Amino acid sequence: CHASYGPNKLTELVDAVAMNRKPMKDTVLSEGTFIPRGSFVVANMVSIHSDPDIYPEPSTFRPWRFSEMRDRSVDDALKHQAVNTSTDYLAFGHGRHACPGRFFAMNELKAMMAYVVMNYDVRTEKEGVRPPNYDAGLSVLPNPMAKVLFRKRVSSV
């Protein structure tokens, strides 16, 4: 399991592929695709998470993207939660092999972000400009050379 990449670009270290599998025997899928024993099979997570039919404007930072998706209907309100998995959101895998620690991971991320937001002013070196991602093989990382500036807020209490 990995941190969430998704269209809202919350990222620590993110593989471009998900659900890596190595078949132990030759397999033929229901539509006829042959997968030989020992091959490497993955789901292309970046392609799915960058699909404009699923996520309009996938390259645009929209912090309320999933909130807006949840507002569409009762079903969507349940579907588009950070810990839920689907064929359209593979950050934590999908199906019976989905990351069991995703609930803990998301609670930790929320607590950490709440602390930072409440106690620090944060900005990039160039105000309002997000440094480009760094592609490292099958991983997408935040730019390791980017400067993020933190300033501790003075308590008013």
Salt bridges, closest charged atoms under 4 A:
ASP15 OD2 - HIS2 NE2 3.04
GLU68 OE1 - ARG62 NH2 2.68
ASP76 OD2 - ARG72 NE 3.09
ASP76 OD1 - HIS80 NE2 3.66
ASP121 OD2 - ARG151 NH2 3.10
ASP121 OD1 - ARG153 NE 2.79
GLU127 OE1 - ARG123 NE 3.63
